[in-house]
Amino acid sequence: MEGKLGEEPLNEVTVVHYDPYINYDNFSSVPICRVESWNNKTTKSFPFYDLYRYFADKKVTGSEGLSDGQLRLLTAFLYEGYIVVTHTAQNPKGVGKGVYCFYYDCNRNELPGTRFQSFVFPMTAVHCPRREGAQYVSLGFEKELSPKEEPIPLLNRMFEYPPHEVGVCVGQIYGDEKKWLEIIEYVEHHKLMGANMFYFTILEMDGYTKRTIEDYQRLGQIEATFVNIEYEKINWLFHMIQVHKKYDDPEKYISTNDTRSSLSFYRNNLTTTHRWGAFKSLFQPAKTHAIHFHWTIRQHEGCRVKTAKRQEGYIRHYRTTASSSLAGSWISIFKPYNITQMDPEFSRKLEERVIRKVEYLYKLHPVFCESIDEKIRTHFPKDLHCVNSTVIL
């Protein structure tokens, strides 16, 4: 405590209250880890171990990737009989490489005697058995050494019934371009088609676009994984981390009319004939061993793979015509072209949804002085940073 100016400071007094009825020896700064019923399970291995070992030896997952990729942990999913840890090392040569699973309790202390030797398969995933009481996991290449990667939490993916009828794996978001309008159009389009959950993997994103992601997360319609990797510049090869291409979206919201004229389904209508070279897949994750970004690579026994006829359904695949883009020469190859549009009623509903969402997030206005109590305005005349509504054009 301090006295008046020029006086000696008063002595500071600290009072400690001691309760004789409390056993202070029982207090600990380290929380006690309690094992809940869903986490009371240990398995010796994981399903399809021998099959995945065979797939890994045959390098089933393809060649797209970077041979010097660092193993950085993304997400750890907990299922009934196993755990899957995803990572960023898109190294085709690393498929099949031995790796150890490490398990930790709620205080991030390793559970003694629980390490397990597994291997990389598919290219950006490692399967691990379950361990009772484990709440965090990590991966490492040396059994006797602690892993370099800090442990990450397990996400419980055990459901009695599928939580979502149709989920959409959006793919990687990267680059410096603003994607706020593209993302809103993409999400609202698929919601009209019946999708109710979207999985985003984000490597690079500006703050203006991120506002869109955060709002969909608030609504429980997006699950986003933000990825930190070691590369200065990112390219399309990062498709394989978790299964877009970039468009020239407006930098910022200007007006409703500008937004309407920027919608891709109105702007892009030069259409090629039906192509079979770039499939998109609909599949049950629980019945699929490995996927590519165009199709499933291996399915569970008894699964039937069917190619939909164009009369049953098709994908409008928007591509940039810039010669510097991925496969940018397609404009001179895939002829002839026709002008096509989506169903008018569907387009109307989609436009309505997109405009409503855009205006909710980006149609902003300053703080008007008239909305602030007069007493506060009088007391803080220069600190409110407000404007008079009468001067707004």
C-alpha positions in Angstrom: 0.0 0.0 0.0 1.1 3.6 -0.6 0.6 6.7 1.5 0.2 10.3 0.4 2.7 12.0 -1.8 5.8 12.8 0.2 5.0 10.3 3.0 6.7 7.0 3.8 4.9 4.1 2.2 2.8 2.0 4.6 3.9 -1.5 5.4 2.0 -4.1 3.3 0.3 -6.7 5.4 -0.6 -10.1 4.1 -3.2 -12.2 6.0 -3.3 -15.9 5.6 -6.3 -17.7 6.9 -5.7 -21.2 8.2 -8.7 -23.6 8.6 -7.8 -26.3 11.2 -10.5 -28.6 9.9 -9.0 -28.9 6.4 -6.3 -31.5 5.7 -4.0 -29.5 3.4 -1.8 -32.5 2.7 -4.6 -33.8 0.5 -4.3 -30.9 -1.9 -2.3 -31.3 -5.1 -1.6 -29.0 -8.0 -1.8 -32.0 -10.4 -5.4 -33.0 -11.3 -6.4 -36.7 -10.7 -7.0 -38.5 -14.0 -10.3 -40.4 -13.9 -11.0 -43.0 -16.6 -14.5 -42.6 -18.0 -16.4 -45.6 -19.2 -15.9 -44.8 -22.9 -12.1 -44.7 -22.3 -11.9 -48.0 -20.3 -10.5 -50.1 -23.1 -7.2 -51.6 -24.2 -6.7 -53.5 -27.5 -3.6 -55.5 -28.6 -3.6 -54.2 -32.1 -5.9 -52.5 -34.6 -8.3 -54.0 -37.2 -6.8 -55.0 -40.6 -3.2 -54.8 -39.4 -2.0 -57.5 -41.8 -4.0 -56.0 -44.8 -2.7 -52.5 -44.2 0.8 -53.9 -43.9 0.4 -55.5 -47.3 -1.1 -52.3 -48.8 1.8 -50.3 -47.3 4.4 -52.6 -48.8 2.8 -52.3 -52.2 2.7 -48.4 -51.8 -1.0 -48.4 -52.6 -1.6 -44.7 -51.7 0.1 -43.2 -54.8 3.0 -41.0 -55.6 1.7 -37.4 -55.0 3.7 -35.7 -52.3 7.0 -34.4 -51.0 9.9 -36.7 -50.0 11.2 -34.3 -47.3 7.9 -33.7 -45.4 8.2 -33.4 -41.7 5.9 -35.5 -39.5 3.7 -32.9 -37.7 0.6 -34.1 -35.9 -2.9 -32.9 -37.0 -5.7 -34.9 -35.4 -6.2 -38.1 -33.4 -9.5 -39.9 -33.8 -10.7 -42.4 -31.3 -12.9 -45.3 -32.6 -14.3 -48.3 -30.9 -11.3 -50.6 -31.5 -8.5 -48.3 -32.6 -7.1 -44.8 -33.0 -6.1 -43.0 -36.2 -3.5 -40.2 -36.0 -3.3 -37.9 -39.0 -0.2 -35.9 -39.9 1.3 -33.6 -42.5 4.2 -35.7 -43.9 3.1 -36.3 -47.5 6.0 -38.5 -48.2 5.2 -41.3 -50.7 8.5 -43.0 -49.7 7.4 -42.9 -46.1 4.4 -45.2 -46.6 5.1 -48.4 -44.6 7.8 -46.8 -42.4 7.8 -47.9 -38.8 6.5 -45.5 -36.3 5.6 -45.8 -32.6 2.4 -44.8 -30.9 2.8 -43.0 -27.5 0.0 -42.7 -25.0 -0.6 -40.0 -22.3 -3.0 -39.4 -19.4 -5.0 -36.3 -18.7 -1.8 -34.6 -17.3 0.1 -35.4 -20.5 2.2 -37.9 -18.6 3.1 -41.0 -20.6 1.2 -44.2 -19.6 4.0 -46.7 -18.7 4.4 -49.8 -20.8 1.9 -48.7 -23.5 4.1 -47.9 -26.5 3.2 -49.7 -29.7 5.1 -50.1 -33.0 2.9 -49.3 -36.0 3.6 -48.0 -39.5 2.5 -45.2 -41.9 -0.6 -46.1 -43.9 -2.2 -44.4 -45.8 0.4 -41.7 -46.6 -0.7 -39.2 -43.9 -2.1 -41.5 -41.2 -1.0 -44.0 -38.6 -3.2 -46.6 -36.9 -2.8 -47.3 -33.2 -4.5 -49.7 -30.8 -6.4 -48.3 -27.9 -5.0 -47.9 -24.3 -7.2 -47.5 -21.2 -7.1 -44.0 -19.8 -5.3 -42.5 -22.8 -6.4 -38.9 -23.5 -3.5 -37.7 -25.6 -1.3 -39.4 -28.2 1.9 -38.7 -30.1 4.1 -40.4 -32.7 7.8 -41.0 -32.9 10.3 -43.0 -34.9 12.4 -44.2 -31.9 10.9 -46.5 -29.3 13.4 -45.6 -26.6 13.2 -41.8 -27.1 10.4 -39.4 -26.3 8.7 -38.1 -29.5 9.6 -34.7 -30.8 5.9 -33.9 -31.4 3.9 -32.7 -28.4 0.9 -35.0 -27.7 -2.5 -34.0 -29.1 -5.9 -34.8 -27.6 -8.0 -37.7 -28.7 -11.3 -36.8 -30.4 -14.1 -39.3 -29.6 -15.6 -40.6 -32.8 -17.6 -43.4 -31.2 -21.3 -43.0 -32.2 -24.2 -45.4 -31.9 -25.5 -43.9 -35.1 -23.8 -41.7 -37.7 -24.1 -38.1 -36.5 -24.5 -36.7 -40.1 -26.3 -38.2 -43.0 -24.0 -36.5 -45.6 -20.7 -34.8 -44.8 -18.5 -33.0 -47.3 -14.7 -33.2 -47.3 -13.8 -29.8 -48.8 -10.1 -30.2 -49.3 -7.2 -27.9 -48.6 -7.6 -24.1 -48.5 -4.4 -22.3 -49.3 -3.0 -19.3 -51.2 -3.3 -15.5 -50.7 -6.6 -15.0 -52.5 -9.7 -14.0 -50.6 -12.1 -17.0 -50.6 -15.0 -15.7 -48.4 -17.6 -15.7 -51.2 -16.4 -19.0 -52.7 -16.7 -20.8 -49.4 -20.2 -19.4 -48.6 -21.4 -20.3 -52.1 -19.9 -23.8 -51.8 -21.4 -24.5 -48.4 -24.8 -23.1 -49.2 -24.9 -25.0 -52.5 -24.3 -28.4 -50.8 -26.6 -27.6 -47.9 -29.4 -27.3 -50.5 -28.3 -30.7 -51.8 -28.7 -32.2 -48.4 -25.3 -32.0 -46.8 -25.2 -30.9 -43.2 -21.5 -31.1 -42.2 -18.3 -29.8 -43.8 -14.8 -30.7 -43.0 -12.2 -28.1 -43.9 -8.4 -28.4 -43.9 -6.8 -24.9 -43.8 -3.2 -24.3 -44.6 -3.4 -20.6 -45.4 -6.3 -18.1 -44.9 -6.6 -14.4 -44.5 -8.5 -12.9 -41.6 -11.4 -11.6 -43.7 -12.2 -15.1 -45.1 -11.7 -16.6 -41.6 -14.8 -14.8 -40.4 -16.8 -17.1 -42.6 -15.2 -20.2 -41.2 -15.7 -19.1 -37.6 -19.4 -18.3 -38.2 -20.1 -21.7 -39.7 -18.2 -23.3 -36.8 -20.4 -21.3 -34.4 -23.5 -23.0 -36.1 -21.9 -26.5 -35.8 -21.8 -26.9 -39.6 -18.0 -26.8 -40.1 -15.2 -28.7 -38.5 -11.9 -27.0 -39.5 -8.4 -28.3 -39.1 -5.7 -25.6 -39.2 -2.4 -26.9 -40.4 1.1 -25.4 -39.7 3.7 -26.8 -42.0 7.4 -26.1 -42.7 7.1 -24.8 -46.3 7.2 -21.2 -47.4 4.9 -21.8 -50.4 2.1 -24.3 -50.7 0.9 -26.0 -53.9 -1.7 -28.4 -55.1 0.2 -31.4 -53.9 -1.2 -30.7 -50.4 -4.5 -32.2 -51.6 -3.4 -35.5 -49.9 -3.2 -34.4 -46.3 -7.0 -34.7 -45.8 -9.1 -35.1 -48.8 -9.6 -26.4 -54.2 -8.6 -24.7 -56.7 -8.5 -20.9 -56.4 -10.8 -18.3 -57.9 -10.8 -14.5 -58.3 -13.2 -13.6 -55.6 -13.8 -10.0 -54.6 -11.4 -8.7 -52.0 -14.2 -7.4 -49.8 -17.9 -7.0 -49.7 -19.0 -3.9 -51.7 -22.7 -4.2 -52.3 -25.4 -6.8 -52.8 -25.4 -6.2 -56.5 -21.6 -6.7 -56.7 -21.9 -10.0 -54.7 -24.6 -11.2 -57.0 -22.6 -10.6 -60.1 -19.6 -12.4 -58.6 -21.3 -15.7 -57.9 -19.5 -18.4 -59.8 -22.6 -20.3 -60.9 -23.7 -17.1 -62.7 -20.3 -16.2 -64.1 -19.0 -19.6 -65.2 -21.2 -21.2 -67.7 -18.9 -22.2 -70.6 -19.3 -26.0 -70.2 -17.4 -28.9 -71.8 -18.9 -32.2 -72.7 -19.3 -34.8 -69.9 -15.8 -36.0 -68.7 -14.9 -39.2 -66.9 -11.3 -38.3 -65.9 -12.0 -36.5 -62.6 -14.4 -38.5 -60.5 -15.8 -37.3 -57.2 -16.8 -40.0 -54.7 -19.6 -40.6 -52.2 -18.6 -43.3 -49.7 -19.1 -44.5 -46.2 -15.8 -43.9 -44.2 -16.3 -46.9 -42.0 -16.3 -49.1 -45.2 -13.3 -47.6 -46.8 -9.6 -48.4 -46.3 -8.0 -45.6 -48.3 -9.1 -42.8 -50.6 -7.6 -40.6 -53.3 -9.0 -37.2 -54.0 -11.0 -38.6 -56.9 -12.0 -42.1 -55.8 -11.7 -44.7 -53.0 -8.5 -46.8 -53.4 -9.5 -49.8 -51.3 -12.9 -50.7 -49.9 -14.0 -53.3 -47.3 -14.8 -56.7 -48.6 -18.4 -56.9 -50.0 -18.6 -53.2 -50.9 -19.8 -52.4 -54.3 -18.4 -49.6 -56.3 -20.8 -48.0 -58.8 -20.3 -45.2 -61.3 -23.4 -42.9 -61.5 -24.9 -42.3 -64.9 -25.1 -38.7 -66.0 -28.9 -39.0 -65.8 -28.5 -39.9 -62.1 -26.2 -37.1 -61.0 -23.1 -35.1 -62.1 -20.6 -32.6 -60.7 -20.3 -29.1 -62.0 -16.5 -28.8 -61.8 -15.4 -25.2 -62.0 -11.9 -24.7 -63.5 -9.9 -21.5 -64.0 -8.8 -20.8 -67.6 -5.5 -19.2 -66.6 -2.6 -20.9 -68.4 -0.5 -20.8 -65.3 -2.9 -22.9 -63.2 -3.0 -26.6 -62.7 -3.8 -28.2 -66.0 -4.6 -24.8 -67.4 -4.4 -26.0 -71.0 -7.7 -27.8 -70.7 -9.5 -24.9 -72.4 -7.9 -25.8 -75.7 -8.4 -29.5 -75.3 -11.9 -30.2 -74.0 -14.0 -29.0 -76.9 -16.8 -28.5 -77.9 -18.4 -26.1 -75.3 -21.9 -25.1 -74.6 -23.5 -22.4 -72.4 -25.3 -24.2 -69.5 -27.0 -23.0 -66.3 -28.3 -24.7 -63.2 -32.0 -25.2 -62.5 -33.5 -21.7 -62.2 -35.4 -22.5 -59.0 -32.3 -24.0 -57.4 -30.2 -20.9 -58.5 -32.8 -18.6 -57.0 -32.7 -20.4 -53.6 -28.9 -20.5 -53.7 -28.5 -16.8 -54.5 -31.0 -16.0 -51.7 -29.0 -18.0 -49.1 -25.6 -16.7 -50.2 -26.7 -13.0 -50.1 -28.3 -13.5 -46.7 -25.1 -15.0 -45.3 -22.8 -12.4 -46.9 -24.8 -9.5 -45.6 -25.0 -11.0 -42.1 -21.2 -11.3 -42.0 -19.9 -8.5 -44.1 -22.5 -5.7 -44.5 -21.1 -3.6 -41.7 -21.6 0.0 -40.5 -19.8 2.2 -38.0 -20.9 2.9 -34.4 -23.5 5.8 -34.6 -23.1 8.4 -31.9 -26.9 8.6 -31.6 -27.0 5.0 -30.3 -24.9 5.8 -27.3 -26.4 7.2 -24.1 -26.1 11.0 -24.0 -24.4 10.9 -20.5 -21.7 8.6 -21.8 -21.2 10.8 -24.9 -20.8 13.9 -22.7 -18.4 12.2 -20.3 -16.2 10.7 -23.1 -16.5 13.2 -26.0 -13.3 12.1 -27.7 -13.0 8.4 -26.8 -16.0 6.8 -28.5 -14.8 6.8 -32.1 -18.4 7.1 -33.3 -19.9 8.9 -36.2 -23.1 10.8 -36.7 -25.6 8.9 -38.9 -26.5 12.1 -40.7 -23.1 12.3 -42.4 -23.2 8.7 -43.7 -23.7 8.7 -47.5 
